Amino acid sequence: MNFLPFGRETLVSALSKEELLDRLAAVTRGTRTEGLPEIRPLFNGLVGEEGFRLSRVIEKGDNFLPLLLGKVEATPRGSILYVRYQLFSTTRFFLWFWTGILLAFSLFFFSVSQQLLQGGVCLSLMGINYALAVFFFHRQLVPSKKLFQEVINFPPSNVESSHKL
């Protein structure tokens, strides 16, 4: 398991760049292409000419839902996808903010006031906060990766039937 709340992946697809981006646009809320059958959206986000910015559609809000940022390059036999999985910017901000605050408090308690117990509590809380963020991010990353790979590997009709849309 990665101990950072992000990941990278390079995927190869037999689909052309245009076919791949059209398939993603067909299942992304707000970027549907005309002429394609209506499919219940699986992702929120944007699909452009060079890449995409997606997150999985979920029933209840989740701060640790991964954001999928991708770039697609055409090759003679299909396309290559460079995908980054990361936290949304506001979640990243609060994670680093509270990590910094708790680290500053622990350093203050260890060095200036010589209160080792309070410094240890702040350091422990910082570690727990970071570990929980990484755990919840990776827990949401698995279904997001699986859904994304299903969409780019199967025809839209299979995606529709496999998710009981």
C-alpha positions as CSV (number, residue, x, y, z in Angstrom):
1,M,0.0,0.0,0.0
2,N,1.2,3.5,-0.8
3,F,1.6,5.7,2.2
4,L,0.7,8.9,0.3
5,P,-2.8,9.9,-0.7
6,F,-2.2,9.8,-4.4
7,G,-1.3,7.3,-7.1
8,R,-0.2,7.1,-10.8
9,E,-1.0,4.6,-13.4
10,T,-0.2,4.1,-17.1
11,L,-2.8,2.1,-19.1
12,V,-2.8,0.9,-22.6
13,S,-6.0,0.6,-24.6
14,A,-6.7,-0.8,-28.0
15,L,-9.3,2.0,-28.6
16,S,-8.2,5.1,-30.5
17,K,-7.9,8.3,-28.6
18,E,-11.1,9.6,-30.0
19,E,-13.1,6.4,-29.2
20,L,-11.7,6.4,-25.6
21,L,-12.6,10.0,-24.9
22,D,-16.0,9.6,-26.5
23,R,-16.6,6.5,-24.3
24,L,-15.6,8.5,-21.2
25,A,-17.8,11.5,-22.2
26,A,-20.8,9.1,-22.7
27,V,-20.7,8.1,-19.0
28,T,-19.7,11.5,-17.6
29,R,-22.3,13.9,-16.3
30,G,-22.3,17.1,-18.3
31,T,-20.1,16.0,-21.2
32,R,-22.3,13.6,-23.2
33,T,-21.7,13.5,-26.9
34,E,-24.7,13.8,-29.2
35,G,-25.8,10.7,-30.9
36,L,-24.7,8.3,-28.2
37,P,-27.3,6.4,-26.3
38,E,-28.4,7.8,-22.9
39,I,-26.4,6.1,-20.2
40,R,-26.7,6.9,-16.5
41,P,-23.6,8.9,-15.6
42,L,-20.9,7.0,-13.8
43,F,-18.6,10.0,-13.4
44,N,-18.8,13.7,-12.6
45,G,-16.3,15.9,-14.3
46,L,-14.9,17.0,-17.7
47,V,-13.6,15.2,-20.7
48,G,-11.7,17.3,-23.2
49,E,-9.8,16.8,-26.4
50,E,-6.5,15.8,-24.6
51,G,-7.7,14.3,-21.4
52,F,-10.1,14.2,-18.5
53,R,-10.8,15.2,-14.9
54,L,-13.3,12.8,-13.3
55,S,-14.7,11.6,-10.0
56,R,-17.0,8.7,-9.4
57,V,-20.7,9.4,-8.9
58,I,-21.6,8.5,-5.4
59,E,-24.8,8.5,-3.3
60,K,-23.4,10.3,-0.2
61,G,-20.6,12.8,0.0
62,D,-17.1,11.6,0.8
63,N,-14.2,13.9,1.3
64,F,-11.7,11.2,0.4
65,L,-13.1,10.4,-3.0
66,P,-10.2,10.3,-5.5
67,L,-10.0,12.7,-8.4
68,L,-8.9,11.1,-11.6
69,L,-6.8,13.3,-13.8
70,G,-5.8,11.8,-17.1
71,K,-4.0,12.5,-20.4
72,V,-4.6,10.4,-23.5
73,E,-2.0,10.0,-26.2
74,A,-2.7,8.4,-29.5
75,T,-0.5,5.5,-30.8
76,P,-0.7,3.6,-34.1
77,R,-2.4,0.6,-32.3
78,G,-4.7,2.4,-29.8
79,S,-3.9,4.9,-27.1
80,I,-1.9,5.3,-23.8
81,L,-3.6,6.8,-20.8
82,Y,-1.6,8.5,-18.1
83,V,-3.8,8.6,-15.0
84,R,-3.2,10.4,-11.7
85,Y,-5.4,9.7,-8.6
86,Q,-5.4,12.3,-6.0
87,L,-7.4,14.0,-3.3
88,F,-9.5,17.0,-4.2
89,S,-7.7,20.3,-3.5
90,T,-9.8,21.3,-0.5
91,T,-9.3,17.9,1.2
92,R,-5.5,18.2,0.5
93,F,-5.5,21.7,2.0
94,F,-7.2,20.6,5.2
95,L,-5.0,17.4,5.5
96,W,-1.8,19.4,5.2
97,F,-3.1,22.3,7.3
98,W,-3.9,20.0,10.3
99,T,-0.8,18.0,9.8
100,G,1.2,21.3,10.0
101,I,-0.7,22.7,12.9
102,L,-0.3,19.4,15.0
103,L,3.4,19.2,14.0
104,A,4.0,22.8,15.1
105,F,2.2,22.1,18.4
106,S,4.2,19.0,19.1
107,L,7.5,20.8,18.3
108,F,6.4,23.6,20.6
109,F,5.6,21.2,23.4
110,F,8.8,19.2,22.9
111,S,11.2,22.1,22.7
112,V,9.9,25.2,24.3
113,S,7.6,24.1,27.1
114,Q,9.2,20.7,27.8
115,Q,5.9,19.0,28.1
116,L,6.6,15.6,26.6
117,L,3.1,14.2,27.2
118,Q,1.3,17.0,25.3
119,G,3.9,16.9,22.5
120,G,3.4,13.1,22.2
121,V,-0.4,13.5,22.1
122,C,-0.1,16.1,19.3
123,L,2.4,14.0,17.4
124,S,0.1,10.9,17.8
125,L,-3.0,12.9,16.6
126,M,-1.0,14.1,13.6
127,G,-0.1,10.5,12.7
128,I,-3.6,9.2,13.3
129,N,-5.1,12.1,11.2
130,Y,-2.7,11.3,8.3
131,A,-3.1,7.5,8.5
132,L,-6.9,7.8,8.4
133,A,-6.8,10.1,5.4
134,V,-4.6,7.7,3.5
135,F,-6.7,4.7,4.5
136,F,-10.0,6.3,3.5
137,F,-8.5,7.6,0.2
138,H,-7.2,4.1,-0.7
139,R,-10.5,2.6,0.3
140,Q,-12.3,4.8,-2.2
141,L,-9.5,4.4,-4.8
142,V,-10.2,0.7,-5.4
143,P,-13.8,1.0,-6.6
144,S,-12.9,4.2,-8.6
145,K,-10.1,2.4,-10.4
146,K,-12.3,-0.7,-11.1
147,L,-15.1,1.4,-12.5
148,F,-12.7,3.5,-14.7
149,Q,-11.0,0.4,-16.1
150,E,-14.4,-1.2,-16.8
151,V,-15.5,1.8,-18.8
152,I,-12.3,1.9,-20.9
153,N,-12.2,-1.8,-21.5
154,F,-15.8,-2.8,-22.2
155,P,-18.4,-1.5,-24.7
156,P,-20.9,1.0,-23.3
157,S,-23.7,-1.6,-23.4
158,N,-21.7,-3.9,-21.0
159,V,-21.0,-1.0,-18.7
160,E,-24.7,-0.1,-18.6
161,S,-25.7,-3.7,-17.8
162,S,-23.0,-4.4,-15.3
163,H,-24.0,-1.4,-13.1
164,K,-27.8,-2.0,-13.4
165,L,-28.3,1.4,-14.9
